[in-house]
Amino acid sequence: MTMHLGKQDLMDSAEASMEAELAATERTDREKLALTCRALFDAGHDAGLAGQISSRADAPGTFLTQRLGLGFDEITAQNLLLVDEDLTVLEGSGMANPANRFHSWIYRARPDVQCIVHTHPLHAAALAMLEIPLEVSQMDIAPLYDDCAFLPDWPGVPVGNEEGEIISAALGDKRAILLAHHGQLVVGASIEEACSLAHLIERGAQLQLLAMSAGEIKPLPPRLAQEAHDWTLSPRRSVANFQYYARRALRRHPDAI
C-alpha cells in the first residue's frame, strides 16, 4: 500500500519505476540529431536556414552538425557533417554554418555539454525583441527554472570569435539562454535533453507573451519550482520526452533516418 507514503517516498518510487519501465530505443547520434531537427521544424523552429544543431563526436574537438544550405526539415542522418572546432569538414560534403563557431566556444567552456541547439523560433524571437528575459512561471516549463540566462546586448552576426566568447560567457553554467534580438540556445548533457529543452523554451516564450498580454505574471514559489525543475529534468524523463518527439517526427518524416 502506498496511500500512507509521503511525497518524497512516492517521488523516489516513481523514479525507480521510470528507470525500469521507460526503455530507450537505441539510435545513433546522427539519427538523434536528424530526428531532433525534424521535430523542432514541426514545432515552429523553422526560420529558413537560420539556426544550428551540433553534438560532440568521438574525437576531442570535433562535432556533428548540419550542412549550410539545408533547412531543419531536410536534415538526415546521412547528410550531417563531422567538423572540427575550426569548422573544417572532416566527413561529408558541403560546409558548416559559419555561425557554428560559437558552438566551439561553448564546448570548450562546458565539458558537461554534449549537444547544442540554437534556433530562431517565432515566440522566442519575439520575446527577444522586447529585451525581456524568459520568466518561468508554469509547471511544464519548470526544467528551465533558474536555468535560463539572458544576453541583453546583441553582438551582431555570431561568426567571429568575439561572439563565441560573449555567448559562452553569458550562458555560464545554465542549460539555456535567450539572446536579445536574436533567438534561443539550449545545451544538454545529451541530445535527448537538448531536444526537450529546445521544445520547452519556445513554449515558455509563447506562454509568457500570452500571459503578459493579459496581466502581470506571478512567480512560482522558489522551493517548489526547484523541486519541479529537478523532477522534470531527470535523464530518464528527457529520454522519454525525446522518444515521443522522435516517434512523431518519424511518422511525418520517414526519410530522416
N, C-alpha and C positions, 0 to 999 in steps of 0.2 A: 504494500500500500504506500502511496506517495502523498496522500492528502494532508499528512501531518508535517511534511518536509518544508523547510524554509526555502526562500528564493535561491540562495547560493547553492544549496544542495541540488535543487532542480536544474539550475543552470549547469552545474558540473555534470549531472547525469545526462542532460541533453547533449553537451559537448562530446561526451564519450560515445553516445549513440550516433551522433553525426560522423565521428571518426570511423565507426564500424559500418554504417549504412550508406553514407554518401560516397559511393565509389566513383573514381575518376576514370574517364575514357582516356586511354593512352594516345597522345598525339605528339608529333614533333613540334619544336618551337616554330618552325616555318608554318606548319598548319595552324598553330595557335595564333600567330601573327596575322595570317591571311583571314582567319575567321573573325578576329577582333576587328580588322579593317572593315569587313563586310557588315558586321553587327553595328559598328559605330556609324557607318554610312546610313544604314536603315534608321538609326536613332537620331539623325539630323546633324551629324558631324561633318557632312559633306560641305565643302566650300571651294569647289573647283579642285585645283591642285595644291591648295594650302594645307599645311599640317604634315607631321611626320610621326612615324611609329618606329621603334627600334627595340632590340633586345640583345643582351650580351651574347656573344658567341664563345666557343671553347677557348680560342687563343686569347691571351690578355691583350687588351687594347683593340679588340675587334667587335663588331656587332652587325646584326642583320637589320636591314631597313628596306623601304620600298624604293623603286626606281622613279626618278623625276620624270614627269610626263604622264604618269598613271594616277587616276583617281582611286580613292579607297575602294570603290566598287569594282575595280579592275585588278586588285591585288590577288595573286595566287601564291600558293606555297612555292611554286616553281620560279616565279619572276622576281622574288626578293633578291636583294644584293647582299653580299658579305663585303664589308668595308672595314678599313682601319680608322683610327681616330683622326687621320688627316683626310678622310673620305675617299681614299684611293680604293677603287673597286678591286677586290681580291677574287671574287667569284660572281659570275653573272654578267649581263650586258647592259650598257647604258651608264647613267651617272646618278649619284645620290643627290638629294636636295642640298644645295649649299648651306641651308639653314640647319642642317643636321649637325653643324659644328658645335652648337651649344649642347647637344647630346653628349659629345665627347667630354665637355667640361663637367657635366653632371656626373657622368660615370667616374671621372677622376675624383670628384669630390665625395661621391657617395658609393662606397664599395657594397653597401647593402642593396643598391638598386639593380634590378635585373631587366627592367622594361620601362620605357618612357613613351608616353602618348601625348602628343601636342596637336590640338585641333582648334578650329575657329567656329564652333557650333553657334547657332543663332542666338540663344539666350545668354550664354556665357559671354559672347562677344558684345551683346547689347549691354549687359551689366558692366563689362569692362569699359564701355564708352562713358559710363557715368562716373568712373573712377571710384567705385564703391566696392569694398571687399565682399566676398561671399559670406553670408550670415547663415549659419547652420542652426535652424530652429524647428526642425521637423524630424521625426524618428527615422524615416527612410534615408536621410542624408547624414545620419549620425556617424558613419565611418569617416566623415570629413571634419568632425567636431575637433576644434583646436588643432587641425591638421592641414589647414589650407592657408598658405601665405598669400601675400598681396604685393605686387610690384606696381607702385603708383606712377612711376615715370616711364614713359615709353622710350626705349633706347633706339628705336628705328628698326630697320630690317636686320634680323638677327643672323647675319652671315659672317660677322667678324669675331675675333677672339674676345674683344671687349664685351660684346653682348653675352658671350658664353660666361664670362666672369660675373657679369651683373646678374644674369638669370640664375646661375647656380648659387650665388651668394644669397640672393633674395629667397630662393627655395629653402635654403638652410637644411634643417632636418625634417621638414614637413613632407607629406606624401602628395601635396597638390599646391598649385599656385595659380591665382588669377592674374593675368598680365594686362594692365590697363591699356586700352585702345588696341588690344591685340586678340587674346583668346585665353585658352586654358592649357595647363600642363599638369599631368599626373605621373607619378613614378610608383613602381610596385616592386615588392620583393619577388614577384613572379609575374608572368604575363597575365595570368588569371586575375591577380589583384589589380593590376593596372587597367585591365579591361573593365572590371567592375567599377573602379573609381572614376574612369572617364565617363561612363554612363551616369554616375551619380552627380558629378559636378555640373553637368549640363541640366539635369533635372533640378538640382538645387538652385541654379540660376533662374530657371523658369519659375519655380515656386516663389523665389524671392521677388521677382518682378511682379508676379501676380499679387503677392501679399502687400508689397509696397504701394500698389495702386489702390488697395482697399483700406489701408490704415497703417498703424505702427506695428512693426514686428516685435514680438515679445521673446525674450531669451529663454533658453532651456535652463533648468536647474543644473549647475555645473556637475555635481556628483552623478546625477542620473544620466546626463549627457555623456560623461566619460565612460560610465558603465555600458551605455548603448554603443559607444564607439568601439570599445574593446570586444563586446559580444558580437557585433555585426562584422568585424574585420578579421575574424579568425581565418587562418589559411583554408580550412575546410569549407567555410561558407563562401570564400572567394572562388574556390574550385566549383562549388555547386552553382553559384551565380554564372560563372563562365560556361559551364556545361549547358545551361539553359540558353544563354546567348548564342552558343555555338550551334545547338540544335536548330534554333530558329533561323540562324544565318544559313545553315546548310539546306534547309527547306527552300529558302528563297534564292540561294546562290550555290547550287551544287557544283559549280565549276571551280569554287575557291580552292579545293584540295584535290 
